[in-house]
Amino acid sequence: MICVNTADDFQAALDSASPGDIIQLAPGEYRVKAVVSTPGLTLAGAGADRTRIIWDDYAKKLDDHGVEYNTFRTWTLAVCADGVSMRDLSVVNSALRPEEKGQEVALTVYGDSFAMERCRLTSTQDTLFLGPLPADLIQRYDGFLPDHLRRDKPCAQRFTACLIEGTVDFIFGCGAAEFENCEIRSLRDARDVGYAAAPAHALEQTEGFTFRRCRFTAEEGVTPGSIYLARPWRDYGLCVFENCAYGPHISPLGFDKWNDTRRDQTARFYEDPPAEGRVAWVKTLR
């Protein structure tokens, strides 16, 4: 076990870790932008309210070359190795004001067999990115993204008893991700509309985002009916909502087709049991 107490200690531990190591983070705030590149690594905190990894990059921020960060470089923590697990800590992007600054990712996961338990992910727009990228974006960003962020193989991820909070599309990407007994919390946004999930799975993917026995909640001040459970970021986005509980902030329609697209004809959205008033194109599991 590698015990760390400061942001410098944490970065040093990530740089020197071997597969299978456990990095134990003491209570405190670790202000660092970091990449996990060692397979089989475990990051363990002292509790989601006591151990916080925090940074504040955002999409419209300019890098040293005067180039905007874009969504996919704004992460606080990026997991780019397989078999990584995390428990009892928070990952935060504290940039705020996404209507002015653009997307603000807290956690990016490009690894397969990822597991997170009893953690908290906090940001606004685009809190949690689940890789890989859609194929068209891998081509578009050729030469722009670092090599370790260009994985195109399927990635499986699992979140158990976690709190994930944000405003717009705050769980998004192409991962085969399971959310079990999690709280999905919508935060206030100046635009007064929000979307919890934005899947972008390709047609050949048979596993998408699955929310099982999750609670969809909202902080005080979120307008009733202003939040949609999901909208398809790409044509064949795949989402399943099974035995979930919804607060009054969730729109009776449940789902949005994504602006003026025709993705209502191609998206693969399922809800069980089905709620009254949902859009006609959402399917049931039975």
N, C-alpha and C positions, 0 to 999 in steps of 0.2 A: 504494500500500500504506500502511495506517495501522498503525504499530507502537505497542503498548501494553505497559506494565510494571506497572501497578497496577490495582486494582479501579475506582478513580475514572476512570483513563484508559480502561478498557474501557467503562464506562457512557457516558462522553463520546463515545467512538468510535461506539457504537451510536446515540446521539442525533443525531450529525452525518453519519452515513454516507450515501452515495449508492448507487443500484443498481449492482451490479457491483464494488463496492469489496472489497478483501481486508483484513481485520483480523488482523494477525499478533500473537499473544500470546507474550510472552517466557516462559521457564521461571518457574514460581512458582505460588502459590495465589491465586486471585482470589475473595475472599469477597464474593459479590454475588448478588442475585436479579434476573434481567434478562429483558427481552423483545426478541426480534429482529423488527423490524417493517419492515425495508428489503428489498425483493425482490432476488434475485440476489446477496446478500451471502455472502462466504466467511469463516468463522472458522477460522484455522489456528494450531495450537499447535506446541510444540517436541517433542512426543511425549506419548503418553497418560500416562506415568509422570512427566512433567516439568511439564506445564501442566494445572492443575486448577481448574475453576469449581465453587464449593461453597457450599451454603446448607443450612438445617436446619428448614424448615417441615414441619408434619405435620397430619393431618386434624382432630385433636381440639384443636389449638391455637386460642385465642380471638383474634380480631382486635381492633382498637381499639373496636369497637362491641359486643364481647362475643359475637360470632357465630363459631361454629366455621369453620375454613378449608374443611373438606370436602376430598375428594380433589383436586378440580380447581383448587385455588388453591395447592397445596403445591409446585409445581415450583420447581426451582432455575433452569432456563433454559426459556423458552417461545419456540418458533419460530412466528411468526404472519404469515409472508410466503412467497410462492412462490419456488422456485428457489434456496433457501438451501443451502449446503453447509458441512460441517464436517470437519476432519481433524486427527489427531495431537493430541488433547486428551482430557481427562476431564470429565464432568459428574457431580457427586456430590450426593446428599442425605444428610447425616450425622446425621439425627435419631435413628435406631436405635430399638429396642424397639417395633416396630409392634403387637405384641400388646397394648400399653398405649396407644400414641399414635395408632394407625390408619395409614392409607395415607400414603406418603411418596414423592412423584414427584420424580425427578431431571430428566428431559427430557420436555417436552410438545411435540408437533409438530402444528400446525394448518395447515401450509403444504403445497402441492402441489409435486411435483418436488423433493423434499428428498433430499439425499445425504449420507451420513456414512461416513468411511473411517478405519480404524486408530484408532478412538476407544474409550473405556471409559465405560460408564454404570453407576453404582454406587448402589444404595439397598437397600431391603428389600422391602416390599410395594408393588407398583405403580411400579416403577422407570421404565418407559418407556410414556407414553401416546401413542397414534397416532390423531389425530383424523380425522374429526370425532366428536363425541359421538353416542351412539344418539339417535334422534329423540325418544324419551320423556324423556330427560334434558334435551334442549334446551328442551322445554316446561316441565319441572319447575323448572329453574333460571332461568327467565325473570326478569330483574331482579336476579339474584344474581351472575352472571358478567359480567366486563367484555365489551364488544362484540367485542374482538379475539379472544375465546375462544369465540365463538358460531357459528363457521363450520359450515355444514351441507352443503357440497359435498364430493364425494369427493376424497381426498388420496392421492397416490402417494409412497411413501418407499422409499429403498434404503439398506441397511447392508452394508458390505463389510469383512471382516477386522476386525470390532469384537468387544469383550468386553462382554457385557451380563450383569449379575449382580443377584440379588435372591432373594426367598423365595416370596411368594405372588402369583400373577397379575402377574408383573413385566414382562410385555410384553402390553399390553391396549389395546382400542379398536376402531375401525372402519376404520382405514387400509388401503390396498392396499400392503402392505409386503413387500419382499423382503429376506431375510437370506442373504448369500452368504459362505461360509467364515468364519462367526462362531463364537465360543465363547459358549455360553449356560450360565452358571455359577450353580448353586443354592447359597445360603448357609444356614447353620444358622438355625433358627427354634425358639423355645420351644414352638410348637404341634406340632412334629415332623411336619409335612406341608407340601407345597408344590406349586405349579403354575407352570409356566414361562409359558404363554400363556393369555390369556383374551379370545378374539375376540368381537365383538358385532355382526358385519356383518348388515345387512338382507338379506332374501331376494333383492332385486333386484341386490345386489352380486355380481359374478362373480369378483372378485379379492379375496382376503383376505390372511392372513399366509402367506408361503411361506418355509420354511427349507430351504435347499439347501446340501448338503455342510457342515452345521454340526456342531459337537461340543458335546454336552450333558455338562457336567462338574459337579463339586461340590467345595466346600471340605471339608477334613477334619472329620469329626464329623457329617456329614449321614447319616442312617440309610439303609441300603440299602433300595431299594424304596419310599421315602417320597415321591417326587416324581413328579407326573404331567406329561406333556408339555403338555397343554392341557385346559381345560374351557370350555364355551360360556357366556360372560357374558350373551348374549342367544340366542334360540332358534336362529338360523340362522348362528351364528358359523362362519367358514370358515378352516381351517388346512390347510396341506400340508407334509408332512415328506418330503423327497426326498434319499436317499443321505446320511442323517445318521448320526452315531456316538453311542451312548448309554453312559454309565457305569452302574455297578451301583446308583446311587441312583434310577434311573428304575424306576417300578413296572412289572412285566410286563404289567399291564393297559393301560398307556400313557395312557389318557384317562379323564376323569371327567365325569359328566353334569351336574354342578353341584347339589349338595345333593339335595333331594327333588323336583326338577323332572322333566319328561319330555323334556328336551332331547336325550336319546339318540335320540329319534325324528326330530329336526329338524336337529341340528348337522351341518355338512359338514366332516368331518375325513378326511384322506387320508394314507396312509403308503406309501412305496415305497422299497425293498422292504418288505413287511409283516413284522413280527416275530411270533414265536410267542407265544401267550398273550394277545394283545390283545383288548379288548372286541369283541363281535360287530358293533357298529355302525360301527366305523371302516372306511373304504373304501380301495380301492387305486386307483392312477392308471390301471391297465391293464384 
